[in-house]
Amino acid sequence: MRGDRWRNARKDFLGADVEEIWKEGGLADELGITGRKMGKKERKRFKKRRKRRIEIPEEITKKLGEANMMYALEDYTGAVDVLKEVVRIAPDIPDSYHTFGLVSEAMGDQRRALNFYMIAAHLTPNDREQWNRVASMAQDMGNLRQAIYCLSKVIRLDKEKTDWKSRWDRANLYAEIGDNSKAKEAFEQLHTYDPEEIEVVKMLARVYHRLGHHSQAVELLEKQLGDYAETCDFTVVNILCELYMELESYSKAIELIEDAENTMCTEEDSLPIDLQVKAGLCMLHLGNKEEAMQLFDPLMDMEVEQCADLYMDVADNCWAAGDQDGAFKFYSALRGVPEYDQPVLWSRMEHCLRSTDRLEEAIDMYLNILEDIDKDHPSYAEANLALANLYHESKRFDHALQAAQESEAFREAMNAENEDQVGQLIERARLHLSLKSYAHFLEIALPLVQKSLERGGAEGNDPLELVAGDEEDMTEGEALGMDVDKQQRKEDGVFVGYRSRDRRKKKASRMEGEDPGDRGGPSSFIPLPGLLKHKDPFQLFLDVGRVCILQDRHEEAARLIQAALSSRRALRGAKRRQVKLLALGLGDHLVEHPFAQECLVQAAGQKPQSVAVWNLLCRLCNVGGMFSKYAPFFHKLRARHPDNGLVMLMVGHCHLIAGSYLEAMDEYQRAADVLGWDHRLVRLCMGCATLQHAMTRRTLDRSSCLGKAMALLHPRGVAHASSPVHVDDEPDLYVWYNLGRATHHLGWTTPATRFYQRAIASHASSEAQDVRFAAAHNLALVLASSGAHQLAVDVRKRHCVHET
């Protein structure tokens, strides 16, 4: 078992054997070689037989000679045919594969040639020249891991340990693919062999720096300068100076540069400009601004294109040191360099002007930038957006709105399929929101939120996170070598290198030959990954929902809320409660959706004093007939809020619907003590409960109960209002209708007819028209039951028919 694990781990990094190369490359089928897979014993016999000298039959030797002659005469097609026949007859002869590689290389198929050279190298494992050739060819083609594999074979064959060039090449390849741990070991071996080799010292210091071993890098370079000063150059001084600056040892960096100027510079050769700039940066961080600017003078005399990176370093350090004017000076000089004249530079210049309260100059700067570039330029939309933000900050809202809407590049970015475009769209959407341009805000933000919910954003699943893992979980080699691996996976070769993976890290696992960013293509791109998981995307989701409700786009808001609430794994805790409170903004439309129950129950528990919440919950209970279902919830709220009159009313409703009229009357009476006896809804509920109790057989004094019910309903009992009514107030439409319903329920047709007639004759607003229709309909029923059918028909025609 231990040997198997060692072999598997070795193969994960070094690669496949010959048998796997045959199978993966498809060469066996192409050359007509078929057969079963060799067993373990057969492989052992094959290896022993391979160690002995292979005797090539005379027929094969003759055919190889013909193939070589055709190759020399540039008859490549004929050579390929002969070599295929040779491989079919004797597939274990390396000369045929080597000749195949030469022919393929002459035909311009480098990848195919490399495949054949690789097979030939495996068939002659002790041929160092062959391995070196394959390594060089693989490195030229960009297959760096394959080159490392071949160089490892060369180094293993170097028994005397004299081939340090191969070790140097392999160490550099380790560093290039980002495997800094192995690069460190390789360069340390080279440094032990030859401590004076300055290039090894430079690379080892860089590897130490990548691994975060700054102290080891500093010690290495200081020792080199002390023991082998004659081998050091300005590059060593530059690297050590940068390390000192990262460690904020600015005084040591200045001393190092001064010593280098005294010992390495001559009258003809002055101190390099990059070291002069670093000395100025150290002075700047130590607070010597004037001396720093004097050291920057030689830089200003040089052409910007030759040292643009130094200009950027000086500007960034001036900005970090608080010298905004100096930073703006060097940033402005980079406007003439196309590689640096990009939105990042413009943004830094804008920040410099903002910090010094020069908004108008910033606006003029962006106006000049927009004049210099075309509207189809990729950066035009970003510059236009920055200008709109500046207009908004300076309270020129009309100009801000106009700038936010103008851009052809912006319209193309509406179908955003990358992070940069999405960032611009979000910033533009927030600008429209601050300008209260809600239609444009929804035009931009709503599709982003909808796509994110549809493509998996509601679950908080970022495909890049699930496949590649977080940056903290990656080793440094994986992080730095990711681009190289992506390039290698795209190579269509027999051997492109293998990578080991830790199967215990599910988030870091990835399919072989597949890049996480290319898995689903553009159609699976999630504009807002972790929409309900991260703070900023979730706030955008809430803003979109609120604006949809504000613009009466209730169906779209409801769909967003439904999608969010359905993802219970991503939406939890406080964020889930926020979405439920957002749903309350739907108002009367809320009860039409399946999530109404969950949202209203939470809202009632959080805000038991809200009349609007209880009205919506009552509507939901009436639609579904679920008062009995919510009874335990109401009783818990009743115990939690013993002084809340609205909760008492809800508990009373539950008792009333359940037929427990005395318990309902008790709850209504307690609610009246809290809300006041002048509260019309309380009197109406109390009157209805008393009336229902009077109609039961258990009532001892029915007449007294009926009198109390009528007294409660008249003259103050009004169903729809919540303001107190004085005794002198005239009864209105609702009073007469409620009295008519009560007497009609008792079978008192004469007073019911009188009350319904007064309700119909009352002057009411258009909102009460439905109540008048209901009163007229009930009056027609009373007349019809009394035998006055013609009068009932007349009442329906007069009051229950809409005129068109």
N, C-alpha and C positions, 0 to 999 in steps of 0.2 A: 504493500500500500504506500509506503513511504517513497519507493522508487517511482511509482506511478504519479504521485503528487509532484515529485521533482520534475519528471518529464513533461507533465502538463504545464507546470509553471514556466518551464524553459520554452516550450512551444508557444505559449501565449505571447512571449516577447520576441523570440528569435524567428518563429515562423513554422511553415509546414515542411514536411519531408517530401521526397521525390514522388511518392505515391499520391499524396494530396495535391501536389502541383499538377500531376497528370489529370487528376479528376477535376480540379477547379478550373484549369485553363481550357478544358475541352480538347486538348491536343490529342489524347488517345483516340477519341472518336474520329477526329479529322485525319489522323494518320492510319486508321484502320487497325488499331491495337485494341483487342478485347480480351477479356479473361476474368476469372474470379479474383476476389481479394485474397491476398496471401495471409496465411495464419501466422501465429507467433513462431512456431518451429521453422516454417518455411522462410520467414524473414531472417532468422538467425543463420540458416544455411546459406541464404542469398548473400548476407553480409560477409560470411567467411569465404564464400566463393569469389566475391568481389575483390577481396584483399589480394587474391592470387592474380597473376598476370593473365589477362584475357587473351586467348589466342584467336585471332580474327581469321575466319575461313577465307580461302582464296577467292571464292565467288564474291564475298563482301568486299574484300580488298580491291578487286577489279572494279566493282560498282562505285566504290568511294573514289577510285582514281578517275573514273568517267565523270563523276559529279564535280570533282575538283577541276578537271579540264574544262567542263562546261562553265564553271564559275569563272575561270580565267578568261574564257572566250566571251563572257557576259551573256551566255545563254542561260538565264536564270530560271526560266520556265522548265527547260529540260532538266536542269540540276535539281529542281524541286521534285519532279516526278521520280528521278532516280533515287533521291534521298528518302522519299516516302517508301519506296520498295525496300530500301536497306533497313529502315526503322521497322517495317512490318516483319521482316525476316529475323533481324537481330536487334531488339529494342534496347539492349544494355550496352551498346557500343558508344562511347562518348564522342568519337570522331565525327559520327554522322550528325550529331546535334551541334557540334561546333561549326561544321560546314553549313548546316542549316542556318545558324546564326549569322555567318558571314554573308550568305545569300540574302537573307532577310534584311540585313543592314545595307547591303548594296541596292536592294529594291526600295529602300527608304522607310521600311517598317521597323522602327527602332523598338517599339514595344514587343513585337514578335521576336526580334533578335535577342532582346534581353531575356525573354522566356526560354529560348533555346540555350543561351549561354548559362542560364541558371541550372538547367537540367544537366548540361555537360559538366558544370562545376560539382554538382552532387555526385555524378558518376566518377569523377576524379577528385575525391575530397582532399587529397594531399597536394594538389597543384595550387601553389600560392599565387602564381601569376594569373591563373584563371580566376581565382576569387578576387584578386585585385582589379582585374579588368571588369568583372561584373559589378564590383563595388563602385568603381569610377563611373561606369555607365548608368547605374541606378541613381547615383548622386546627380549626374547631369540631367536625368529625366525627372528629378524631384521626388523619387521614391526613397526618402531618407532612411526610413526604418529598414528597408531592404539593404541599403548600403551599410548600415550599422551591422546587420546580420552577417554580411559578407566580410566586413572588416574584422568581426569577431572570429570568423573562421581563420583569417590570415594571422591574427594575433595568436590564436591557439596553436598554429603550426610553427610559430616563431619560438623554438625551444631555447635559443641562446639569448632571447630578449634584446635583440639589436634593431628590430624594425620599429623605431620610435615614430616614424612618419605615420604608419597606420594607426598607432595609438593616438597621435595628435589629431588625425582626421576623425577618428571615432569620437574623441572627446568634444571636438567642435560640433559634430553632428548631434551628440547628446544635448549640448547647449542650444543648438538651433531648434530642436523639437521640443525644448522646454523641460527635459528630464534633468533637472539641475542636480539632483542627488547623485546620479551616475556620472554626470559631468564633473562634479566635485571630486569624486573618487578618481576619475581618470586624470584630471589635471594635477591632483596631488601626487599621483604616481610619477607623472612627468616632471613635476617640480622637485621631487625627491631625487630623480635621476640627474637632473641638471638644474641646480638652483640659480644659475646665472642667466638662464634663458628668460629674457624679459617678456616675450610674447606669452609664455605660459603664465607668468605672474599676472599679466594684465587680465587674461581670461579667467584665471582663478579668482582674482579680486571681483570681477564682474559676477561670477557665479555665486560667490559669497554674498554679494549685495542682493542678488535675486532671491536667495534663500533667507535673507533677513539677518545674516551674520555680519553686521556692520563692524563690530569690534575686531573680528578675525581679519576682515578685509583691510582695516586700518593697520593692524599689527603687521600683516604681510607686506604692505607697501612701505611702511616705515622701516621695516627690517631690510627691505630691498634697497631703499635709499641710503641706509646706513652702511650695509655690508658690501653692496655692489653698485655704488653710485655711478661708476663709469659706464655701466650698462643701461642706466635709466635715461629716459628722455622726457620731453614735456608732456607726453601722454600720461605717464605715471603720475606726474605732478598734478595734472588735470583731474585724474580719477580720484586721487587722495584729497584734493581740494573739494571736490564735490561731496565726498564722504564727510569731511569736516563740516561743510555747510549743512548737510542733512542732520548732523548731530548738533547743530547750532554752535559749533566751536569756531566762531568767526575769527577770533584772534589767532588761533593756530593756522587757519587757512591763510591769513595775511602774512604771517611769519614764513610759511612754506613758500608762498609766491615770491617774497623778498629774497629768501635764500636761493630759490631757483634763478632769479634774475641776476644775483651776484655770482653764482657758480656756473650756470649754463649759458648765459648770454655773453656775446662778444660785442665789439664795437659795430660789427656789420650786422649781426643778428640781434634784433631787439626781442623783448618779451612778446609772445603771441597775443593776439587781440583777445582771444577767449579768456586767457589768464588775467589780462588787464580788466576785462569786464567782471570777472569773478572777484577780483580785488575790490572793485567799486561796489559790487553787491554786498560784500562783507562790510565795507565801510557804511553802506546805507543801513544795514541791519544794526550796526553798532551806534547809529545816530549821527554819524559824520556825513551829513547830506552834501555839504559843499565839496569835501574831498571826493566823495563818490561821483559827483557830477563832473569834476575835473578828470577823473579816470575814465568817464564815459565820452569825453570829447573826441578821442581818436576814433571811437565807434561812429560818431556822427559825421566824421570826415570821410568815411568809407561808403561805398555804394550799398544801398539797402538790400539789393538782390543777393549780394555776396555773403551777407551775414544776417539774414532775416531772423534766424533762430535766436541770435543774440539780442536783437531788438525786442523780440517777444519775451525773452527771459528778463531783460531789464524792465520792460513795462509791467510784467506780472509782479516782480519784486517791488517796484515802486508802488503799485496798487496795494500789495500786502503791507507795505510799510506806512501806508496812509498818505503818500504823496500822489494825489489824484492828478494834479496838473502835470507832473513829470510822466506819469503813466500815460496820460492822454497824448502827450507829445510824442512818445515812442510808438504808441498804437497808431497815431495818425500817419507816421512815416511808413507804416506797412500797408497803407491803402493802395500804394502803387505796385504791390507785389501780388500777382493774380492768385498764387497759392494761399496767401493769407487774407486776401480781401473777401472774406466770407462772413456769414451772419454771426459767427462766434466773435470775430473781431469787432463787428459793429455793436454787438451787445456790450462788450467790455468798454468801448468808447462811450456808449450811452450811460453806463453805470458811473463812469468818471464824471460826466456832465451832470447827472442827476445828483451825485453826492455834493456837488458845488452849486446846486440850485440854478443850473443853466439849462432849463427845459427848452427854451426857445432855440438855443444853439443845437440841442439834440434834435429838435424838429427839423431845423434847416439841414442838419447832417443827413437825416434820412430822406429828405426831399432831394438832396443832391445825389444820394445813392440811387433813388428810384429813377432819376433822370439818366443815370449812367448805364442802367441795365434795362433789358427788354421786359415786357410784361410776361413773356413766355419763359423767362429765366426761372430756374427752380427756387432761387432765393428771393424772388420778387414778392411772393405771398408772405414770407416771414418778415421782410422789411416793411411791407405795408401794414402788417399786424402790429409791429413795434411802433410805427408812426401813429396808428389808431390808439394805442395805449397811451402814448404821450399826449395826444389831443384830449383824451379822456381825463388824464391827470391834470391837464391845464384847464379843464372844464369847458372845452370847446366841443360840445357833444355832437353838434351837427357834422363837423369835420371828422370826428371820430367814427360816427356811423357810416359816413361816406367812404372813409378809408377802409373800414372793416369789410365793406361789401365789394370793393373793387379789387379784382384779381382773377385773371384767367387761370393762373396756377392754382388758386384756391378752389375754383370750381372743379378742376381735375382732381384735387386732393379730397373731394367729397367722398370718393370711393377709396378711402385710405386703406392701404395694405402694408404699411410699415409704421414703426413706432414714431419716426420723425413727423410724418404727416398727421398722425393721430394727435401728437403733442400740439401741433399748430392749430388743429381743429378745436381742441379743448380750450386752448387759450383764447381763440376767437369766439367760441361760444360763451365763455365767461365774460368777455367784453360786451357781447350783445346782452347778456343778462344784466350786467351793471348799468347798461344804457336803457334797460326796460324794453328792448326790442325783442319781445318774446317770440314772435313768429320766426325770426331769423335764428334765435337761440334753439328752438325746437327743430328747425330745418337742419341744423348741424349736429346737435347733441342727441336727438332722439334716435337717428339711425345707428349711431355708435353704441348706444345702450341696448337697442334691440338686437343688433348683431352679436354683442357680447353675451346676452342672455341666450340667444338661439344657439351659439356655437360653443357653449359650455362655460361662459364666464359666470353664470349664476352659481355654479358649483364652486367657484373660486379655484378652478383647475387651470393653471397656466401650463400648456404643453411643454414649454421650455423648462419650467421648474420641475415638472414631473419626470422628464427624460434626463435633463442635464443636471438637475439638482441645484441647490443654492451655491453661490460662490464660496461660502464658508466651508461647504462640504467637499470642495474640489481640492486636490493636491495642486501644488504650484505647477508641476509638470503638465497636468491636464489643462490647467487654465492657460498657460503660455503656449502649449502645443496644440491648442484646439484648432487653430486655423490650418496648421500643417496637416493634422489628421483629416480635416475635412477635405483638403486637397488630395490626400492620398486615397481616401475612400472613393473619390471620383475617378481615380486611375483605373482603367480596365485592363489589369495585368494579371499574370499568373500569381505573382507574389507582390503584395503591396504592404506587407507588414501586419503584425498582429498586436493587439493591445490587450493587456490583462484588465479585468474588471472585478470589482468586489461585489459579489452577488448579495452580500448582506445590506448593501446600500441600494434599496430599490429605486430611490429617486435618481441615483447616479447611473443606473444601468441604461444601456442603449443597444439597439439592435446593430449587429455587425454590418458595416457597409451602408449605414443609414444615418443621415444627419438629422438631429432633432428639429432644426428649423425647416427641413425639406419634407417632413413627413406628410403633411396634408396639403401642401401647396397653398396658394393664395386664398382658396375658398375656405380653408380652415383657420385663417388668421383671426385671432381674437383681438379686437381693437383695445378693449379694456380688460386685461387679464386680472382676475381677482376682483371683479366688479363689486361684489358684496363683502369682500374680505379686507380690502385696504381702504384707508381713510379717504383719500382724494377721489378715487372712482366712485365710492359709495356716496359721497357728498354730491357728486354730479348726478347720480341716479336719483337722489332725493330732490334735487333742483328740477330735474326733468319732470318728475312726478307732480311736483307742486305747480309748475308752469302749465302742464297739461290740464290740471284741474282748473287753474285760473282761466285758461282759454276755452273752457267747456269741452275739452276733448276727453270726456270721461271714459270712453271705451278704451282708448290707448293707455290712459293711466291705469285702468283696471287690469289690462293685460300685463303691464309691467309689474304691478303689485302681485298679481297672481303668480307670475313666473318667479318672482323673488321669494315669496312665501313658500313656494313648493320645494325650494332647495333648503331643507332643514339642516344639512351638514354645513353649508357655507354661511347661512344667516342665523345667528344665534344671539342670545343675550340682549344687550342694549340696542343693537342694530335692528334686530327683529321687532323690538318694541317701537322703534322709530318708524319702521315701515307700516306697522299696524296703525299708528297714529296718523300717518300720511293717508291711509285708506279712509279715515273719517272725513277727509275733505271731499270725498265723493258725495256726501250728503245723502239725499233720498235714493241716489243710484246705488248706494252701497248694498242695500238689502237684496239686490238682484244678483249678487255674485256669491260664489260658494265660500269665500273667505270672510264674509260679513260676520259670521258667528264668532270666529276667533278674534277678530279685531274689536268687535263691540264688547265682548266679555272682558277683554283686557282694559279697554277704555273705561268701562263702568267700574272696574276695580281700581283704576288709577284716579279717575275723576268722578267720584260718586255724586258730586254736587252739580254736575253739568246736566241741565235740562235737555239740551240737544242730544246728548248721548242716550239718555233714557227714552227720548221720543223715538230715536232710530231703533233701539232695542225692542221697544214695544211694537213697532211696525214689523220687525223681523219675527217676533213671537206670534203676532196676529197672522202673518202670512203663512207661517209653518205650523201654527197651532202648538207651539213649544213652550207655553208658560209652565206647564207641569215639569218639563225637562229642566228648566232653569230654576225651579223652586229651591233646590239645595244651594245653588250659587247665591240666590237672593238672601236666604237665611244666614249664610256665612257672612255676607256683607252686612246684614242686620246686626250680627254679633260684633263685627269689627267696627261699625259706625253706629252706635246706639242712638245718636242724636241727629241722624240724617233723616229729614222728613221724606225725601224722595225715595230712599230705600224702603221706608215704611210703606209708602204708597205701593211700591212694587210687590212687597210681601202681601199687602192687602189684596192686590189684584190676583195673586196666586191663590189665596184663600177663597176669593169670590168665585173664580173660575172652577175651583175644586168643590164648590157648594158649601164651604164652611163659612156661612154668612156671619155668625157671631164673631169668629176670629177676625174676619175681614173688617167688621165694624169696630173691633178693638184697635186694629192697626190704623184704620183711618182716623179714629179719635186721637190716637197718639200723634199721628201726622198733623192733625188740626192743632194740637197743643204746640207743636214745633213751628208749623208754617203759619198758623193763625186761622181763626174760624172765618175770617173774611176771604180766605183763599177759595176761589170759585171751583177749582178742580177738586179740592178736598170736599167741599159741600156736595158737588155732583156725585163723587164716588161714595160718600157717606149716604146720600139719598138713594142711590141705586142698591147699595148693600141692604139698607133698611127695607126698601121695597121688596127685594128678593126674599128677605127673611119674613116679611109679613105674609108672603104667599105660601110659606111652608106650613105643614100640619102641626109642627111643634110650637108655633106661636100661640102664646096664651092670650094676649090682648091684641088681636089683629087690627082693630079700629085705631088704637093708639099708635101702632107702628105705621099704618098708612098715613095717619095725620103727620107724624114726624117726617116721613119720607116726602110728603107734599110740601111741608114747611121748609125742608132742606132744598128742594128743587125750586121753590118759588118764595121770594122774588129774586134771589141772588145766584141761583145755580146756573152758571154759564159754562158750557163745555170747553170752549176753545181758548178763553182768556185766562191770564194768570194774575192780573192786577186786581186789587180789592175793589169791591163795589159797595156803595152806600145804600142805605135803605130807600132813599128818595129816588134812586135811579129807576128809570122806566125799564120794564122787561123788554128784551129785544128778540130777534128772530130765534136765537138758540134757546132762550128760556121757553118760549111757546112750543118750540119743537120738542124739547125734552119733556115738558109737561104732557104734550100730546102723546108721545111714545109711552110715558108711564101709565097714563089713563087707558090708552089703547091696549097695553099689556095686561091691565087689570080687567079689561072687558067693559069699561065705562065708555060706551060709544058716544053719548051726548057731550060730555066735557071734552072727549078726544076730538070730536068734530069741531068744537068751538076753538080749541087750542091750535089745531092744524090750520083753520081758517085765518086766525090771527098771525100765524107764522107766515102764511102765504102773502097776507096783506102787508107785512112789515117791509119797510124800505131798507134794503140790505145792499151791500157792495157786490161786485161781480164774483168775489171770492166765495160768497155765501149762496150763490145761485144753485149749487148742487143740493144744499140743505132745503131750499124752497121746492126743488123738484122732488126730493124725498118726502117732504111734507104733503105735497100734492098727490103723490102716488099713494101714500098711506091713507089720506083722506078718501081717495077713490076706493080703496079697499074697504074702508069703514062704510061708505055709502052703499057699495055693492052688497056687503054682508047684511045691510039693513033693508035691502030690497029696492033701493033707489038706483037702479042700473043706469037710467038715462042721465041722472045727475053725475054719476061716476064717470060716464063717457065724456060729458061736457067738461068736467074738471081735468081729465087727461088731455083733451084737445086744447084746452086753454093754457095749461101750465106745464105740461110734460112733453110738448112738441116744440122743437127748435125751428124757428123761421129761417128760411134760406133766401 
